[in-house]
Amino acid sequence: MRKLPTLAALAAVSTLVPVGLIALGANSANAAGTFPAHYAAPYLQISSGDAGDMAADLSASGDKFYTLAFLTPKSGCTPEWEDGGDSVGAFSSQINAIKAAGGNVIISFGGEAGGELAQTCTSVSNLTAAYKKVVDTYGVTRLDFDIEGSVLDDTTSNTRRAQALAALQAAEPAVQVDFTVPVDPTGLESNAVNLLKGAKSKGVKVNLVNIMTMDFGDGENALADAESAADGTVPQLESVYGVSSSQAWNMLGLTPIAGHNDDNENFTQSNASTLESFAASHGVQELAFWEVDGYDKGTGYAYSKIFNKITGGSTGGGGGGGHAYVGAQSGKCIDDNNSSTTNGTQLEIYTCNGGANQSIVTSGSTLQVEGKCIDAGNNQTANGTVVDIYTCNGGANQNWTYSASSGTIVGAQSGKCITVQGASTANLAKLILYTCNGGANQKWTAQ
């Protein structure tokens, strides 16, 4: 069974080293930053001795988002922080400082070793109240549930948790629920799939399924297994939630261990860079890793810097966090109609609506939407060539340069601009290549 390392395991492992409404409680003094469409949120096993690592990491890497681990049972329906036994309310000043900087945190329950609140709190209403107290005390709207080991097979506590979360979301619709679960190189095991199905059947609205891409076995290739596990999980999410492939990728989180795993795998910084590019190109919502203090601090927060590229953070690089490109003439967004993933689908303009089909991710010199590359159709360079989406293949017709000063998006192969055909401003007007001429129908603002 894949697992997040215990505190004892932490101590035993050596530290390794171009395009651009929930009512919060009285203690939530600072407004939180909104999570972007794609972001990094590494784990911090928080205690009084390392709570300051969030601020240090933010300063070093630009990363504004963190997953705080773990809330486990103190007794009954009362949770505490696993590493140190601190009560709910501890670390509020550090969390508020992150929020004041435009960031946010995800509060994670459970984990590999500390116990799970749904097992010790046997009343659905009291469990709901315990979750709500965490939400109100810290002013958060993201809760993660790391369910692994024997807890995955505890159907009684899994049902109780699902009922409590559904009740919490009914009362507080802004609360988002994530599940963190173990995975094999071929995808989720049946008990993890059953956990997700059971939560869905009770009415839990799941934002994210975060797979623990770690501890695959001594001598295994940690990077290859992580990518294989993601590829295997996406069809399972499509089936459980009735979503498209692109939507399933956007429900996915990937969490390796930074550096040496418990079973002698080694997830290197080079591996992290490759996984970040993989995640950005597929539209993965979240990248995380275990763990900031024990594994990344000694590297100068190198893994945070690498993974934060998916957020479009200050470190720049591989994957952008997703931008809407708004036409100067029309005021409308470049749009992949109906979130199509079909090769050859021509891009259009449409009223901006914040949808994933209008969120364009930068990865290297490619622009990607719904996991596909924006492409000059049929490798053509002539005026009128269709601007479409196609499986990313490294072709020159998929390389673009966006200039914020001129507002143009220019094809590397053709030297021509992405243009609204006929200078139309109507919804569903098509995009083509055309000789750059300074027209307003060739100018875009990345937002």
N, C-alpha and C positions, 0 to 999 in steps of 0.2 A: 504494500500500500504506500503510495507516495505521501509524503508528509512535510509540513513545515518543521524545521528543527526545534527541538526543545531548548530551554535555556541552558541546560547542561551541555547539549550539543554545540550551542553557540560558543560556550567557553572552551570546548575541546577543539574547535576548528580554527585554524590559523587564518588571519585576515589577509586577503589577497589585495594583492594590489590590482544654385543660382536663381530661384524664383521665390522671388518672394512668395401653498402660501400658508404656510404653517405658522401658528402663533408661537413665538419663541419665548422661553422662560426668561426670568429676570437676569440670569447670569450671562445671557448671550448678548453682550453689549456691542460687539462689532459685527457689521454686516459681512457675510461671507461672499467670496468670489464664486461665480458660476463655473461649473466644470465645463471645459470646452468639449467639442464633439470628439476630440481625440486628445489624450493626455497621459502623463506618467504620474503614478501615485505609489511610490515605493513604500514598503512596510517599515514601520518603526515600532519595535517592541518597547513601548514607552515606559519609562520609570523616572524617578526623581533625578537619577544620575545622567540621563541622556535626553531629557525632554528638549534641551537646547539644541539638539542636533537638527531639528527642523529648521531653525533660523540659520544655523551654520550651513546646512545643505542649500537652503534657498540662496544664501549669499554667494556660495561657490558655484552653483549649477543653474540658478534661475528657476528651479522647480518649485512650484507653489502648492503642490497637492501631495497629501500623504495619507497612507492607510495606517491607522493606529491600532496596534494589537496588544493584547486581546482582553476583552471583558469576559471574565469567567465567573462562576458562582462563588460568592463568599459563603452564602448559605441561603437555602430556599430561593426566594425571588430577588435577592440582593446581589448585584454584580460588583466585582472589584477588578482593578487592573492586575493582570496575572503576574507581571514582573515587579513585585514589590508590595502588592496588596493594597494599593491606594484606592480610595473610594471614588465613586462617580462625583465629578466636580474638580478632582485634581487635574492639573495641567491646563486649566482654563485660560490662564494668562498667556501661555505659549500658543495655545490654539487661537486665541483672539488676535495675537500678534500676526499669525499667518493669515488670518482672515482680513486683518487691516491692510496687509500687503497685497490683497487681491486674490488670496489663495483659499484653500478649504481643506477639510479632512473628512475621511471616511472612518467611521468607528466600526471595528471588527470584533465580533463575538466568536468565541469557540477556540479554534486552533487544535493542534495535535494532542496536547497533554493536559490542559488546565481544566477541562470539563465544559459542559454546555448548559446554559441557563434553562433551556426548555426541558432538560432532564430533571433539574432540581426544583423548578417552579411548576407545580402541577396544576395550577389554576390558569385557564386561558385569560381571564380578565386581569389577574395579577401580573401575568407575563406581559400582556399588552401595556399595562401601567408602567412596568419596569422599562420597557423599550421607550415609552413616551418620556419618561423621566430623563433618559439619556439624550433624546432629541432636544428636549426643552433646556436641559442644563448646559449643553454645549452649543446649542443653536445650530445643529446640523440637520441635514435632510438626507444623508446617505448612510445606510447601515449595511454592513457586510456580515455574512454568516459563513464562517469557515467550518464546513462540516466534513469530517473525515473519520477514518478508523471505524470503531464500533458504532459511533453515533449515526453513521450513514444507514445502518441497518436497524436503528431504533425507530420503528414506525410510529410508536406512540408519541415520542417527543417530537418527531418530525411533523406529525399531524398537529400537535399542540402549537408548535412554533408557527406553522402555516396559518392556523386559525387566528393566532394573536397578531401576526403581521397583516393579515387581511383586515382585521378590525382596526389596527393602527392606521392603515392606509385609507380606510373608509372615513375615519375621523380626521386624518391629516393627509390630504391627497398629495401634498408635496413630497412626502417621504418616499424615497426610492430604495429598493431592496436589491442587493447583490448576493449571489451565492459563490463561494470559493470552494472548489471541489477537486479531488485528485483525478488524474487522467493517465491513460496509457498512450503509447505512440500511435495506436489505432483509433483513439477517441475515448469517450467517457465509458466507464464500466456501468453495468446495468443498475447498480444501487444508486449511483449518482443521477442517472436518467430518471429513475423512479422518484428520487427526492424532488427533482424539478417538476415532474408530472404531478406529484402530490400537492406541491405548493400551488401550482397553476389551478388544480381542481378546487382548491379552497379559496381561490380568488386573489392570490398574491400577484401583484404586478411586478414582474422581475425586470430590472433595468439591465443587469449584467450577469453573465456567467463567467467567472474568472477561473481558469484552469491552471493547476499547479504543475508547470512544465519543469519538473525536477525529479531527482532520485530515480531515474529510469533504470539504473542498474550499473554495476561496476564495469567500466570499459565501454559503455555506450557513448554515442555521440549526442551530447546534450542539445546542441543546436538543431541537428537533423530531427531528433525525436520531438523537440518543441514544435517545429514547423509541421511535422507529420501529425502530431496530436491536434494541432489547430485545424488542419485539413480534415481530420476525422470527426472533430467535434461539430463543425459547422452544419453538416447535413443532419446531425442529431438535433441541433437547435431548430433548424428548419421544421423538422417533424414535430417536436414538442410544442413549439409556439406558433406554427402555421405561418412562418415568415419566409421572405425571399432569401436567397443566398447572401445578397449584400446586406440585408437587415440582420441576418444571423452573424455575419462578420462584425457588424457594428454593435452586437450584444456581447462580443467576446472580450475577455481580458486574458493576458498572458503573464504568468508569474514564474520566472526561473529563480534559482538561487545564484546570487552574484559570487562567482568564484567557485571554490571547491564545494561540491555537494557532499551529502552524508555518505554516499556510496562510492566516492572517489572519481565521480565525473568532475569535469572542470568546465564551467561556463565562463569563458574568457571575455575580456573587453571587446575583442574582435567579434566574438559570437554575439555579444550584446548589440554591436553596431549592425550586424547582418539581420538580427531579429527585429531591430527597430525599423529597418528598411522594409522587411517582410510585412510587419504589422501596418506600417503606413500605406503600403501599396494595396493592402487588402481591406483597409478601412476599419481596422481593429480599434475598439473604443479605448481600451486601457492597457498600458504597460505598467507592470510593477515588478519588484524583485524582493527577495528576502536577503538581507535586511540592512537598513541604513547604518545603524550604530556598529553592529558586530562585523559587517562584511564590506561596507562601502566607505565608511569614514576614513579608514586607513589608506584608501586609494586616492584621497583628496576628492571624494564623491564622484569618482569617474563614471560609475554606472548610472548615477543620477543625471550627469551631464549628457551621457549618450542617449538614455531613454527620454530625456526631456525634449529631444529634437522632435518627437512626434507631436508635442504640444505647440510647436512653433515658437519655442521659448528663446531666450536671449542667446543661447549657445548656437543657434542656427543649425544648418546641416541637413541631414537626410530627409526626414519627413516633416512637412508642414502640418499645422493643426487643423487645416480646413478653412477655406475662405469662400464667401460668396463673391462672385465677380459681377458687378453691377454696371450696366451699360450707361454711358454718359448721355446718350440721346434718349433712350427709352425709360431709364430708371428701373429696368427689369434685370433679372438675374439669368446668367447662363444656367441652363436647366437640362437635366437628363429626364426626358418625359417618362412618367410612370415608373421611375427608378429602374429603368431597363438595364439589364446586364448583357443584352444580346449584341454580339459583335456587329458593327456597321450601323448602329442606331445613331441617327443624326442629332446633334445637339441643337437646342432652340433657346429662345428667351421666354421667360415667364415671370409673372408677378412674384417678387421675392417673398418666401414663406418660411425660411429657416429649415427646410427639409434637407435630409441627407443627400438627395439628388441635386441639390444646389451647393453642396459643400465640396469644394475642389481642394484636394490635398496635393501639396508640393512634395515630390520625392526626387531628389537630384534635379535633372532638367526635364522631368515629366510632370504633367498635371493629370491628376487622377480623380475620378468620380465613381462612386459605387464599385470601387475595386478595379476599374478598367481605366486604361490610358486614353486621354484625348489624343486623337489621331487624325492625320490628313488622309482621307479615304483613298484606298487602293494605291497608296504610295505616290499619289499624284502631286504636282506642283502648280497646275494651271489655275488661273482665275476661275472661280466657281466650284473648285474642289470641295466636296462635302467635308465638314468637320464633324467627326463621329467619335464613338468610343470603340476600343478594341483591346483584346488581351495584350498586356504589356509584353513587348518582345525585344526591346532595345533598339528598334528601328529609328533612323534619323527623322522619320515623319512623325515620331512621337515626342520629339524634343522641342521645347518652346522656351522663349525668353519673355518674361513679363517686365515691362518698364513702368514703375510707378510714376515717373516724371511725365512720360508721354501717354501712359494709359494703354499702350498697345501690347498685344500678345502675338509674338512673331515666331513663325515656324523656322527651325534651324535649317531644314532642308530646302524649303521654298523661298525663305526670306519674305514671305507674305503674311498679312495680318488676318487674325480671326475677325470676321466682319459679319454684321447682320445683313442678310440678303435683302436687297432692295431698300435698304435704310428703313425697314419697317419697324414700328414700335408695338405691334400687336403681339399678344400672347401667341406662342407657337411659331413665331417667325424663325426661319432656319439660319444656322451659322454656316459660313463658307470661308474659303481662303480668297483673299483679293489683295492686289497690289496696295501697299500702304500709301495712303493719300491724305492723311490728317483728318479724315471724316469723323464726325461724332459717333457714327455707327461702328467705328473701329476702336473706340476708347472705352476702357473698363477701369473700375476702381475695385481693388480687393478689400473686402470688409470682413 
